[in-house]
Amino acid sequence: MNNKGQIIFKFMLFSLVLLFAIIIISPIKSVIEDSRGDDGLQCSLSTLTVGTALTCIVTDLILPYFILTAVLVGGGIVQFKQ
């Protein structure tokens, strides 16, 4: 495969990774909302322990880290040279 064909193939893989990430974001978001809700961690309370507060922060960071990981994996596919 020539260089132009490899670039097109890599961008197709990059698009596939981003499409997969977009499809998976909605279930991840609902799981995060459920875990932070009244039945879960109860992150809206003012009397949180330090451990619960840190757990709430880490739970909030799951979605941005997932998006960042998907973009970096897609970018790695584009930049990888064989």
VEXLOZA-715477 format. One record per residue (C-alpha): z, y, x; residue number from 1. Coordinates in steps of 0.2 Angstrom, whole numbers, always signed. Layout:
% residues N
<r zz="Z" yy="Y" xx="X" resi="NUM"/>
...
//
This chain:
% residues 82
<r zz="+0" yy="+0" xx="+0" resi="1"/>
<r zz="-5" yy="+17" xx="+7" resi="2"/>
<r zz="+7" yy="+32" xx="+9" resi="3"/>
<r zz="+2" yy="+40" xx="-8" resi="4"/>
<r zz="+5" yy="+23" xx="-17" resi="5"/>
<r zz="+22" yy="+22" xx="-9" resi="6"/>
<r zz="+27" yy="+39" xx="-15" resi="7"/>
<r zz="+22" yy="+36" xx="-33" resi="8"/>
<r zz="+31" yy="+20" xx="-33" resi="9"/>
<r zz="+47" yy="+28" xx="-26" resi="10"/>
<r zz="+47" yy="+42" xx="-39" resi="11"/>
<r zz="+44" yy="+28" xx="-52" resi="12"/>
<r zz="+60" yy="+20" xx="-46" resi="13"/>
<r zz="+69" yy="+36" xx="-45" resi="14"/>
<r zz="+64" yy="+40" xx="-63" resi="15"/>
<r zz="+70" yy="+22" xx="-68" resi="16"/>
<r zz="+87" yy="+25" xx="-60" resi="17"/>
<r zz="+89" yy="+42" xx="-69" resi="18"/>
<r zz="+84" yy="+35" xx="-85" resi="19"/>
<r zz="+97" yy="+21" xx="-83" resi="20"/>
<r zz="+110" yy="+34" xx="-79" resi="21"/>
<r zz="+105" yy="+44" xx="-95" resi="22"/>
<r zz="+106" yy="+29" xx="-106" resi="23"/>
<r zz="+123" yy="+23" xx="-99" resi="24"/>
<r zz="+131" yy="+41" xx="-100" resi="25"/>
<r zz="+135" yy="+40" xx="-119" resi="26"/>
<r zz="+145" yy="+24" xx="-118" resi="27"/>
<r zz="+155" yy="+30" xx="-103" resi="28"/>
<r zz="+158" yy="+47" xx="-112" resi="29"/>
<r zz="+165" yy="+38" xx="-127" resi="30"/>
<r zz="+176" yy="+27" xx="-117" resi="31"/>
<r zz="+183" yy="+42" xx="-108" resi="32"/>
<r zz="+186" yy="+51" xx="-124" resi="33"/>
<r zz="+195" yy="+36" xx="-131" resi="34"/>
<r zz="+206" yy="+33" xx="-116" resi="35"/>
<r zz="+211" yy="+52" xx="-116" resi="36"/>
<r zz="+215" yy="+52" xx="-135" resi="37"/>
<r zz="+231" yy="+51" xx="-145" resi="38"/>
<r zz="+231" yy="+32" xx="-143" resi="39"/>
<r zz="+228" yy="+32" xx="-124" resi="40"/>
<r zz="+234" yy="+43" xx="-111" resi="41"/>
<r zz="+238" yy="+58" xx="-122" resi="42"/>
<r zz="+232" yy="+70" xx="-109" resi="43"/>
<r zz="+235" yy="+85" xx="-121" resi="44"/>
<r zz="+254" yy="+84" xx="-120" resi="45"/>
<r zz="+263" yy="+97" xx="-111" resi="46"/>
<r zz="+276" yy="+84" xx="-105" resi="47"/>
<r zz="+266" yy="+73" xx="-94" resi="48"/>
<r zz="+272" yy="+64" xx="-78" resi="49"/>
<r zz="+264" yy="+67" xx="-62" resi="50"/>
<r zz="+256" yy="+49" xx="-63" resi="51"/>
<r zz="+249" yy="+52" xx="-80" resi="52"/>
<r zz="+242" yy="+69" xx="-75" resi="53"/>
<r zz="+233" yy="+62" xx="-60" resi="54"/>
<r zz="+227" yy="+48" xx="-71" resi="55"/>
<r zz="+220" yy="+60" xx="-83" resi="56"/>
<r zz="+211" yy="+70" xx="-69" resi="57"/>
<r zz="+204" yy="+54" xx="-62" resi="58"/>
<r zz="+198" yy="+49" xx="-79" resi="59"/>
<r zz="+190" yy="+66" xx="-81" resi="60"/>
<r zz="+180" yy="+64" xx="-65" resi="61"/>
<r zz="+172" yy="+48" xx="-69" resi="62"/>
<r zz="+157" yy="+55" xx="-78" resi="63"/>
<r zz="+153" yy="+68" xx="-64" resi="64"/>
<r zz="+155" yy="+55" xx="-51" resi="65"/>
<r zz="+144" yy="+43" xx="-61" resi="66"/>
<r zz="+130" yy="+56" xx="-62" resi="67"/>
<r zz="+131" yy="+61" xx="-44" resi="68"/>
<r zz="+130" yy="+43" xx="-39" resi="69"/>
<r zz="+115" yy="+40" xx="-50" resi="70"/>
<r zz="+106" yy="+55" xx="-42" resi="71"/>
<r zz="+111" yy="+50" xx="-24" resi="72"/>
<r zz="+105" yy="+32" xx="-27" resi="73"/>
<r zz="+88" yy="+39" xx="-34" resi="74"/>
<r zz="+86" yy="+51" xx="-20" resi="75"/>
<r zz="+90" yy="+37" xx="-8" resi="76"/>
<r zz="+76" yy="+27" xx="-15" resi="77"/>
<r zz="+64" yy="+41" xx="-13" resi="78"/>
<r zz="+70" yy="+44" xx="+5" resi="79"/>
<r zz="+70" yy="+26" xx="+11" resi="80"/>
<r zz="+56" yy="+22" xx="+23" resi="81"/>
<r zz="+50" yy="+4" xx="+26" resi="82"/>
//
